[in-house]
Each structure stands twice: as C-alpha cells, then as structure tokens.
Amino acid sequence: MYHPARHYFRKLLTLPSRLRSDERGGVLMMFAAALVPLLTLTGVLVETSRAQNAKIDLQNAVDSAVLAAAKLNDADNTRVATAGRYFRSALPTGFPGTVTTSNFAVTSGSVSVTGAATATIPTMFGSMLGAQTTVSANATALIAKPQVRHLDLVFCIDATGSMQNTINAVKNTALTFESSLNGELEKRKIEKFDSMRVKVVFYRDYGGNSIPTGKNADMRDVGDRPVMKVSNFYRLPDQSTGFSTFVSPEKASGGGDLPESGLECVNEGMNSTWTKTGETVVGGSSAGKTITASFNVIVVWTDADAQPPSYSRSLLNPDYPPANIMPRKWVGTPPEVGLSDKWIAAPAMDHGNQMLVFFGNAQTTNWKPVSKWPNFFQGGTLTQGNTQLVTKLADAIATKTKTPTLTH
C-alpha cells in the first residue's frame, strides 16, 4: 500500500546522494558557499575606496589651507584664522565623513604654517553596528617672506616694415602698463612689483641693403638709418608719459632682407644699466626700501630671423659696434667673450631673476641658439605677443616667482 509520508521520507534520506550526482545541485551549493565571502570582499573594497577618497579630499583641504596662510603677508593669528577658513571652504560638498579635529598653527619665528585634521567616515556595510573609519591629513608650508620686488624690462622690438602691429600694441599699453601688469600678477596670486622701469630699443638692420658704390658712397647705407633707436629707462608709473612719448611716433619701416639685427638688440639690452638686488628703490611709495628681488627681463618681438654675430655685410657698416661691445662669436675663446658667454655671465645683469622672453619663431637659424640659453622663455607667437602683451608677460614672470614650499 502506497504511503505518502513514507515516500517523501525516503526521498529526503537519499537527497545528499542525489545532490552529489546532480551537477546542477553541486553548482548551487558551491555558489551558496562562495556568496558570503564574495559579498564580504566587495564590501571591503567599497569601504576602502570610500575611505581613500575621503582622505584625499581631507589632504587637499589641509594643503590649500596652509598654502593660503603661508602666502599671506600678515600677523600670525591672521594666518591661522585664514587657514581655518580655507580649510572649511576647500572640503567638497558631500564629503562623506565628519571632521573631528582641525588644527593650524604658525611655528616659532614665523617660519612655517602647519596643519592637521582628522575625520571619521561611517562604513556603509557596518552602519548597523556603528562601525567607522578614521582618516587623517597633515601638511607644512614654509612662509613666503615679504619681498621688495623690482622689475626692469628692456623691450627689443623689430621695427621693420611688417611689425606695425607690435609697435601699436606697445603704444596702446604704455600709459597703463605698470598697473595692468601688476593686476595680472595679482590674479595669479603673485605679489605685485614695488617698482618698475621700462626701456625700449627699436631695431632694424645694420647690413640689409646693397653695398653702396661710387666716390661719395657712405657705407652706413649698407644698413637702415637709424639701425637702432634706444630710450632711457622710464620709471613707471611716474614716467609713463615719457614712455608713451618715445614709442608713439615710431613707424615700422626698413628691413631690406629677411634676417634683421636682433642679436645686436639683445646685446644692447644686456649692456643696459640694470637694477640689482640690494639696491634701493627710487620713487614711488616704496622709495628708500632695499630691493630683495630684482627681475631683469629682455623681451623680444620679431617676425624674422637674426643676422649671425659676424655677418660680413653688417661689419662693413661704420656704425656697427666694436668687438668689445658686440661679440663676434657665439662662444669665445678666453679672453674673448662670445654672445652666449655674455648672457650667462653678463656682469650688468642680476642673474637671480634674469629672463629673456621671446615672441616669434625661435627655431630659425640664429634665434635657435638663443632659445638654448638659460632663462629663455617662449612667451608665445608674435600674434599673442601683440594681442596679449601684458597677459603673456605675466605668465612668463610667474614661472620665475617662488611660491611657498609644501611638505607632508
């Protein structure tokens, strides 16, 4: 007689052997056995990633805070308060944890700003048990000491026939150049210059024309007349009108062949009477202060290659500078000084913040060696130098400006 209870009991007794012989049952048991550790591993990875991201956010906030305070030229307690404000504002919206501590201080002697913070991050998988992770961050930034900053600029402007746009750009910025440049530097969180001077050299070509012939020939006609127009240094903003008056009448003209006397213009710039670190500010609100950082910068605008240092036709021109003024080689054999040697060791320049900023194609035959000089900066194309003159100069100067050092 069939008995249902006995039938199902017998099936239950044979279940293990049937599961062992049934592959589908084996897979199911294996999956069930692996599911718990798999979920656990996934949870650990998610929590670890979440905690790491929170730590990065916390570190970035502490870094921003101490750097902002270190750049500040103010009392120590103001630096500490500034660091606290920057820290709170730098934490991203949706930060997954709770900041439990944040401490900022200025070390003895106002040498550096230190910061430390901790935060607790609740775990998603362990929230029912109240589990959480603690992350921390710390940073130190050396305080940027207040400087008395001076800037000397020598503008070397190719004034041959195709360069009117550059001349116009300099004309248009002359009266407001000092305030515009300092404004651009402040946008980059860089201290403005306490004093500034500008000198202009318009150049053409010493040897670009045909060699004159005849009994009344004047060998100066082998080049343009005048080859160079050189101004004095103008102290800005006090002498902005003089700066504007010098550049305003200039018209692009001359230039009989493509290469011009650009190297001679750079040499003229090197021979200038530069202001050096340790000298005293003349004029303005900082008059009488000792300069702690003097920037000596030559800026070149050109659309042409330069003549080589010993171009034979230029040497025919009686107005060409003598060898002790204008080197005849790139690299000289001592005691002879080459043009590259002169840039590296120019005694008239302050080499701490020496720069040559170039607008144009620096890969032509005779500008390419200049592009290898130390402290050469490609400011941009000639068009950028014309249309973004002040902005591009600020970008170049910013690369030479020291910022607070950050350590963890």
C-alpha positions in Angstrom: 0.0 0.0 0.0 1.3 3.4 -1.0 2.1 5.7 2.0 2.8 9.4 1.0 4.7 10.2 4.3 7.0 7.2 3.9 7.6 8.0 0.2 8.8 11.6 1.0 10.9 10.5 4.0 12.8 8.1 1.7 13.4 10.9 -0.8 14.8 13.1 2.0 17.1 10.3 3.1 18.5 10.0 -0.5 18.8 13.8 -1.1 22.6 14.1 -0.3 23.5 11.3 -2.7 21.3 12.8 -5.4 22.8 16.3 -5.0 26.3 14.8 -5.2 25.4 13.1 -8.5 23.5 16.1 -9.9 25.8 18.8 -11.3 23.1 21.5 -11.0 22.9 20.9 -7.3 26.7 21.0 -7.0 26.9 24.4 -8.6 24.2 25.7 -6.4 25.9 24.5 -3.3 29.3 26.0 -4.5 27.7 29.3 -5.3 25.9 29.5 -1.9 29.2 28.7 -0.2 31.1 31.4 -2.1 28.4 34.1 -1.9 29.1 35.2 1.7 32.9 35.8 1.3 32.3 37.4 -2.1 29.9 39.9 -0.6 32.3 40.5 2.2 35.2 41.2 -0.2 33.1 43.6 -2.2 32.1 45.4 0.9 35.7 45.7 2.0 36.8 47.1 -1.4 34.0 49.6 -1.5 34.7 50.8 2.0 38.5 51.0 1.3 37.9 53.1 -1.8 35.5 55.4 0.0 37.9 56.0 2.9 40.8 56.6 0.4 38.7 59.2 -1.5 37.8 60.9 1.8 41.5 61.0 2.8 42.4 62.6 -0.5 39.7 65.3 0.0 40.9 65.9 3.5 44.5 66.2 2.5 43.7 68.6 -0.3 41.8 70.8 2.1 44.7 70.9 4.6 47.2 71.7 1.7 45.1 74.5 0.4 44.7 76.0 3.9 48.4 76.1 4.9 49.5 77.3 1.4 47.0 80.2 1.6 48.1 81.2 5.1 51.8 80.9 4.1 51.4 83.3 1.2 49.7 85.9 3.4 51.7 88.9 4.5 50.1 89.4 7.8 50.2 88.7 11.6 50.4 85.1 12.7 46.9 85.0 14.3 45.5 86.2 11.0 47.4 83.5 9.1 45.8 80.9 11.5 42.3 82.3 11.0 42.8 82.3 7.2 43.9 78.7 7.3 40.8 77.7 9.1 38.5 79.5 6.6 40.3 78.0 3.6 40.1 74.5 5.1 36.4 74.7 5.7 35.7 76.1 2.2 38.1 73.6 0.5 36.2 70.5 1.7 34.0 69.4 -1.1 30.2 69.3 -0.9 29.1 65.8 0.0 32.2 65.0 2.0 31.3 61.6 3.4 32.6 62.0 6.9 32.6 64.2 9.9 35.7 66.3 10.7 36.6 65.6 14.3 39.7 67.8 14.6 41.4 70.6 12.6 44.3 72.5 14.0 46.5 75.1 12.3 49.5 77.0 13.8 52.4 79.2 12.9 55.8 77.8 14.1 58.2 79.9 16.2 59.8 82.7 14.3 57.1 82.6 11.7 59.0 80.1 9.7 56.1 77.9 8.5 52.4 77.2 8.8 51.4 73.7 10.0 48.0 72.0 9.7 46.5 68.7 10.8 42.9 67.3 10.6 41.1 64.0 11.2 37.7 62.8 10.1 35.5 59.8 10.8 33.9 58.0 7.8 30.9 55.8 8.7 31.0 52.4 6.9 28.1 51.6 4.7 28.2 47.8 5.4 28.9 48.2 9.1 26.5 51.1 9.8 24.1 48.9 11.7 26.9 48.0 14.1 28.1 51.7 14.3 31.4 50.8 12.6 33.5 53.7 11.2 36.9 54.5 9.7 39.2 57.4 10.8 41.3 59.2 8.2 43.9 62.0 8.9 45.9 64.6 7.0 48.8 67.0 7.8 50.9 69.5 5.9 53.5 72.2 6.4 54.1 75.2 4.2 57.2 77.4 4.5 56.1 81.1 4.8 57.0 83.2 1.8 58.8 86.1 3.3 57.6 89.6 2.2 59.9 90.9 -0.6 60.6 94.3 -2.1 60.3 93.4 -5.7 61.7 95.4 -8.6 61.2 94.8 -12.4 63.5 96.1 -15.2 62.2 95.4 -18.7 64.1 96.0 -22.0 61.7 95.8 -25.0 63.6 94.7 -28.1 61.2 95.4 -30.9 61.8 94.6 -34.6 60.6 97.8 -36.2 61.0 96.8 -39.9 58.2 97.2 -42.3 55.9 94.3 -41.2 56.0 95.0 -37.5 53.5 97.9 -37.1 51.1 95.7 -35.1 53.7 95.1 -32.4 54.6 98.8 -32.3 50.9 99.7 -31.9 50.5 97.1 -29.1 53.3 98.7 -27.1 51.9 102.2 -27.8 48.4 101.1 -26.6 49.7 99.8 -23.3 52.3 102.4 -22.5 50.3 104.6 -20.2 48.7 101.8 -18.2 51.5 99.2 -18.4 52.5 99.2 -14.8 49.0 98.8 -13.3 48.0 96.3 -15.9 51.0 94.0 -15.4 50.7 94.2 -11.6 47.0 93.4 -11.9 47.7 90.3 -14.0 50.2 89.1 -11.4 47.8 89.6 -8.6 45.2 87.4 -10.5 47.9 84.7 -10.4 48.3 85.2 -6.6 51.7 86.7 -7.1 53.0 89.8 -5.3 53.0 92.9 -7.4 56.2 94.8 -8.1 57.0 97.6 -5.8 58.9 99.4 -8.5 59.2 99.1 -12.3 61.3 100.5 -15.2 60.9 100.0 -18.9 63.4 100.7 -21.7 62.7 100.4 -25.4 65.0 99.5 -28.3 63.6 99.6 -31.8 65.9 97.8 -34.2 66.2 97.2 -37.9 69.3 96.0 -39.9 73.0 97.0 -40.0 73.6 95.2 -43.2 70.4 94.5 -45.1 71.0 96.8 -48.1 73.2 96.6 -51.2 76.8 97.7 -50.8 77.0 101.3 -51.8 79.4 102.2 -54.6 80.8 105.4 -56.1 83.2 108.0 -54.8 80.6 109.6 -52.5 79.3 106.2 -51.2 78.6 106.2 -47.5 79.0 102.6 -46.1 76.4 103.4 -43.4 73.9 103.0 -46.3 74.6 99.3 -46.3 72.1 99.3 -43.4 69.0 101.1 -42.3 69.3 104.6 -40.8 69.0 104.7 -37.9 69.5 101.0 -37.2 68.5 101.4 -33.5 66.5 103.8 -31.5 67.3 103.4 -27.8 65.4 105.1 -25.0 66.4 105.6 -21.4 64.8 103.6 -18.6 61.4 105.0 -17.7 60.3 104.6 -14.1 56.6 103.5 -14.0 54.1 104.8 -13.4 55.7 108.2 -12.7 57.3 108.4 -16.2 54.6 106.7 -18.2 54.1 109.8 -20.3 57.8 109.8 -21.3 57.5 106.1 -22.2 54.4 106.8 -24.3 56.0 109.9 -25.9 59.1 107.8 -27.0 57.1 105.0 -28.7 54.2 106.9 -30.1 55.9 108.5 -33.2 57.6 105.2 -34.3 56.5 103.7 -37.6 57.5 100.3 -39.0 59.9 100.7 -41.9 63.1 99.4 -43.5 64.5 95.9 -43.4 65.9 95.1 -46.8 66.1 91.3 -46.3 64.5 88.8 -44.0 67.1 88.5 -41.2 67.5 91.6 -39.0 69.9 92.8 -36.4 68.0 91.2 -33.5 71.1 89.8 -31.7 72.6 93.3 -31.7 69.4 94.5 -30.0 69.7 91.7 -27.3 73.3 92.7 -26.8 72.2 96.3 -26.4 69.8 95.1 -23.7 72.4 93.2 -21.9 74.6 96.4 -21.8 71.8 98.3 -20.1 72.2 99.8 -16.6 70.1 97.2 -14.7 68.8 97.5 -11.2 70.1 94.7 -9.0 69.1 93.1 -5.7 70.4 95.0 -2.8 69.9 98.4 -4.4 67.4 101.0 -3.2 64.0 101.7 -4.7 63.8 105.1 -6.3 60.5 106.9 -6.3 57.0 105.7 -5.5 55.5 104.5 -2.2 58.5 102.1 -1.7 61.2 104.7 -2.2 64.2 104.1 0.0 63.5 100.4 0.6 66.1 97.8 -0.1 65.2 95.6 -3.1 65.2 91.9 -2.1 64.3 90.5 -5.6 65.2 92.3 -8.8 63.9 90.9 -12.1 66.0 91.8 -15.2 64.0 90.9 -18.3 64.6 91.3 -22.0 61.6 90.9 -24.2 61.9 90.3 -28.0 59.3 90.7 -30.7 60.2 89.7 -34.2 58.8 88.0 -37.3 62.3 87.4 -38.8 65.5 85.5 -38.2 68.5 87.4 -36.8 71.8 88.0 -38.6 74.7 85.9 -37.2 77.1 87.6 -34.8 79.7 88.2 -37.5 77.6 88.9 -40.6 80.0 90.3 -43.1 77.8 93.0 -44.6 76.9 94.3 -41.1 80.7 94.6 -40.3 81.0 97.0 -43.3 78.8 99.5 -41.6 81.0 102.0 -39.7 78.2 102.4 -37.1 78.4 98.7 -36.2 79.5 98.2 -32.5 83.2 97.3 -31.9 84.1 93.8 -30.9 84.5 94.7 -27.2 80.8 95.8 -27.2 79.2 93.3 -29.6 80.7 89.8 -29.6 81.7 88.3 -33.0 81.1 84.7 -32.0 78.5 82.6 -30.1 81.2 81.1 -27.8 84.5 82.9 -27.4 88.0 81.5 -26.7 89.2 83.2 -23.5 89.8 86.0 -23.0 87.4 86.6 -25.9 83.7 86.6 -24.8 81.1 85.2 -27.1 77.4 86.3 -27.2 76.2 83.2 -25.3 79.0 83.6 -22.8 77.9 87.2 -22.2 74.3 86.2 -21.5 75.4 83.6 -18.9 77.8 85.9 -17.1 76.7 89.4 -18.1 78.1 91.5 -15.2 75.5 94.2 -15.6 72.5 91.9 -15.0 71.1 90.4 -11.8 71.2 86.7 -12.7 68.9 85.6 -9.8 65.8 86.5 -11.9 67.3 87.1 -15.3 64.9 86.3 -18.2 64.7 86.5 -22.0 61.1 86.3 -23.2 60.6 85.7 -26.9 57.6 86.4 -29.1 58.0 84.9 -32.6 59.6 81.8 -34.1 62.7 80.9 -32.0 63.6 77.9 -34.2 65.1 79.9 -37.1 68.8 79.6 -37.7 70.2 82.4 -35.5 67.4 82.5 -32.9 67.6 78.8 -32.1 71.0 79.1 -30.2 69.4 81.9 -28.1 66.5 79.5 -27.3 69.0 77.2 -25.6 70.2 79.9 -23.3 69.4 79.5 -19.6 66.3 81.5 -18.5 65.0 81.7 -22.1 61.1 81.7 -22.2 59.0 81.2 -25.3 56.3 83.8 -24.4 54.1 82.8 -27.4 53.7 83.6 -31.0 54.2 87.1 -32.4 50.4 87.5 -32.6 50.0 86.5 -29.0 52.7 89.0 -28.0 50.8 91.7 -29.9 47.3 90.9 -28.7 48.0 89.6 -25.2 51.2 91.5 -24.4 50.6 92.1 -20.7 49.0 88.7 -20.0 51.8 86.7 -21.7 54.4 88.7 -19.9 52.7 88.0 -16.6 52.6 84.3 -17.5 56.4 84.3 -18.1 57.3 86.2 -14.9 55.1 83.9 -12.9 57.3 81.0 -13.9 60.2 82.7 -12.1 58.3 83.6 -8.9 59.0 81.4 -5.9 55.9 80.0 -4.1 55.7 78.5 -0.6 57.2 75.0 -0.3 54.7 72.3 0.8 55.6 69.2 2.7 53.6 66.3 4.2 
